[in-house]
Amino acid sequence: MKITAFTATALTALALTAACGNSTNADGTAANGAATPAPATSAASPAGTATQDAAGPAMADGPFGTACSAVPTSGKGSFAGMATDPVATAASNNPVLSTLVAAVKKAGLVDTLNSAKDITVFAPTNDAFAKIPKTTLDKVLADKATLTKILTYHVVAGRKSPADLGAASFATLQGGDLTVKGSGEDYTVNDAKVVCGNVTTGNATVYIVDTVLMPK
């Protein structure tokens, strides 16, 4: 199975110098003899924080969400480690996604996902799969065709940043559409909630969700 082509970033703070009605001399000092304050600078926001755009809501410039705390802080399964590996390999090193990884292997999609260029994956957590009755989940895992349809429904073309999500509809690899709503660090994908978003891997941006997405 091959992925076909689909038809289809931290805010720099501006430092303001307060004039306060005083004039300055040619040497840069204030008329009263005091030095004119130097422009303030702002360090870039660390990963996992949000920056405020004057024209819209705060956008995360790194991984965000309650489930991000469950991701290892070091090693191959950490955010830094995942950033260097293609998406299926990166997910395999993350304990939050072990059920998804097992499903991807059963469907034979490891190479497909790892070789894809610039995609976005909405990745269900282990708890998301646990919401499905065991007998139903076992049946799906044993049916490669159905499993493939479900898994490819979680993949869209292009790396989608939080700014790309908002209120949008995306065509999936499976052929159906996903509806994403939200802003800042609060997003839903169909009826699933993003619990750890904007995770970078070697070839994909990942949004970890709390519910398995089902195509119509």
Disulfide bonds with the S-S distance in Angstrom:
Cys68-Cys196 2.09
